Amino acid sequence: MPEPLVELRGISKAFGNQRVLDNIDLCIYPDDALAILGPSGTGKSTVLRLIAGLLEPDSGEIYIAGERRQGLLQDGHHHVRMSMVFQQSALFDSLTVGENVGFYLYHHTRLPEARIREIVSEKLAMVGLSGMEDLYPAQLSGGMRKRVSLARAIADNPDDTEDDPRLLLYDEPTAGLDPIASTVVEQLIRDLKERTGHAYAIVTHQNSTIERTGDRLILLYQGRICWQGSRAEAKTTDNPYLRQFLTGDVTGPIRVLDQVGTATL
Ligand SMILES: Nc1ncnc2c1ncn2[C@@H]1O[C@H](COP(=O)(O)OP(=O)(O)OP(=O)(O)O)[C@@H](O)[C@H]1O
């Protein structure tokens, strides 16, 4: 195995008295296509936010390319650039598509505006949205907004190779999309990886997204990793947690909510 790009060692995290992650060990490798699975509320987004440096663990250590991270992303320079595609696309409604995609470049580089416009239009072309620079997010469908947020995640400074995102973190990028729009986004996630060579970790509930984007799967439940392996291994494992999660069976070790919202054991 190569050296991990990201390593979480013994990570625990609670919000108030709710323990969300309980002593998690997790690695992401430089060429990984990792899908993080698990029932709602099990801590998947929390894992992404910890990796991104948007949240600090209560205990445990986070290593990025072998170097221990201290503090949050905002506290200092990080030598591995990561980008996150948020669940709700997180676009600025008052900015145009072009301004959203170029947001990082406008605020964190000294590139001239004309150059930023060129990069933005190149990234929009990569996600199949050429010529949409002047529209506002409200004028787009949910699938198009997701694609704009993908374009923003890969809008790096081409004059600075240190600036290429080496890890993309996707939080439910196909949630709420119809099957065809989901396929477009899933293929895009694959294509972007092929073109730029970054690793990614993707949180998803959708079987099509697991199938098309996850080469390696991790199943989180009640704050712990209860299964991990390749997609091929997932098809044959008799691990009851993974089987139940992938088939959507209501009977099994994963507790589900019944129609009135109470937990059934
Ligand atoms: N900033 C926060 N403050 C308080 N509680 C939080 C915070 N962030 C997350 N939580 C709680 O932690 C638990 C795990 O949240 P998280 O978003 O990581 O779950 P998830 O597995 O991604 O869920 P989903 O699949 O529904 O998006 C939830 O119960 C959530 O309410």
The ligand as an SDF file (V2000), in Angstrom:
LIG
                    3D

 31 33  0  0  0  0  0  0  0  0999 V2000
  -22.4700   20.9220   14.3240 N   0  0  0  0  0  0  0  0  0  0  0  0
  -23.2640   20.0050   14.9120 C   0  0  0  0  0  0  0  0  0  0  0  0
  -23.8410   20.2650   16.0980 N   0  0  0  0  0  0  0  0  0  0  0  0
  -24.6250   19.3500   16.7070 C   0  0  0  0  0  0  0  0  0  0  0  0
  -24.8880   18.1250   16.2100 N   0  0  0  0  0  0  0  0  0  0  0  0
  -24.3420   17.8130   15.0300 C   0  0  0  0  0  0  0  0  0  0  0  0
  -23.5000   18.7290   14.3100 C   0  0  0  0  0  0  0  0  0  0  0  0
  -23.0900   18.1350   13.1650 N   0  0  0  0  0  0  0  0  0  0  0  0
  -23.6540   16.9030   13.1600 C   0  0  0  0  0  0  0  0  0  0  0  0
  -24.4050   16.7150   14.2730 N   0  0  0  0  0  0  0  0  0  0  0  0
  -25.1490   15.4820   14.6340 C   0  0  0  0  0  0  0  0  0  0  0  0
  -24.2560   14.3960   14.4890 O   0  0  0  0  0  0  0  0  0  0  0  0
  -24.9150   13.2730   13.9240 C   0  0  0  0  0  0  0  0  0  0  0  0
  -24.1640   12.8350   12.6770 C   0  0  0  0  0  0  0  0  0  0  0  0
  -24.3290   13.8350   11.6810 O   0  0  0  0  0  0  0  0  0  0  0  0
  -23.7560   13.6550   10.2090 P   0  0  0  0  0  0  0  0  0  0  0  0
  -24.2710   14.8070    9.4080 O   0  0  0  0  0  0  0  0  0  0  0  0
  -22.3000   13.4290   10.2580 O   0  0  0  0  0  0  0  0  0  0  0  0
  -24.4820   12.2990    9.7690 O   0  0  0  0  0  0  0  0  0  0  0  0
  -24.6150   11.6370    8.3330 P   0  0  0  0  0  0  0  0  0  0  0  0
  -24.2780   10.2040    8.5090 O   0  0  0  0  0  0  0  0  0  0  0  0
  -23.8330   12.3850    7.3190 O   0  0  0  0  0  0  0  0  0  0  0  0
  -26.1810   11.8080    8.0770 O   0  0  0  0  0  0  0  0  0  0  0  0
  -27.0420   11.9810    6.7110 P   0  0  0  0  0  0  0  0  0  0  0  0
  -26.8410   10.7290    5.9260 O   0  0  0  0  0  0  0  0  0  0  0  0
  -28.4480   12.1010    7.2230 O   0  0  0  0  0  0  0  0  0  0  0  0
  -26.5520   13.2290    6.0160 O   0  0  0  0  0  0  0  0  0  0  0  0
  -26.3540   13.7080   13.6550 C   0  0  0  0  0  0  0  0  0  0  0  0
  -27.1640   13.2430   14.7080 O   0  0  0  0  0  0  0  0  0  0  0  0
  -26.2780   15.2110   13.6470 C   0  0  0  0  0  0  0  0  0  0  0  0
  -27.4850   15.7780   14.0900 O   0  0  0  0  0  0  0  0  0  0  0  0
  1  2  1  0
  2  3  1  0
  2  7  2  0
  3  4  2  0
  4  5  1  0
  5  6  2  0
  6  7  1  0
  6 10  1  0
  7  8  1  0
  8  9  2  0
  9 10  1  0
 10 11  1  0
 11 12  1  0
 11 30  1  0
 12 13  1  0
 13 14  1  0
 13 28  1  0
 14 15  1  0
 15 16  1  0
 16 17  2  0
 16 18  1  0
 16 19  1  0
 19 20  1  0
 20 21  2  0
 20 22  1  0
 20 23  1  0
 23 24  1  0
 24 25  2  0
 24 26  1  0
 24 27  1  0
 28 29  1  0
 28 30  1  0
 30 31  1  0
M  END
$$$$
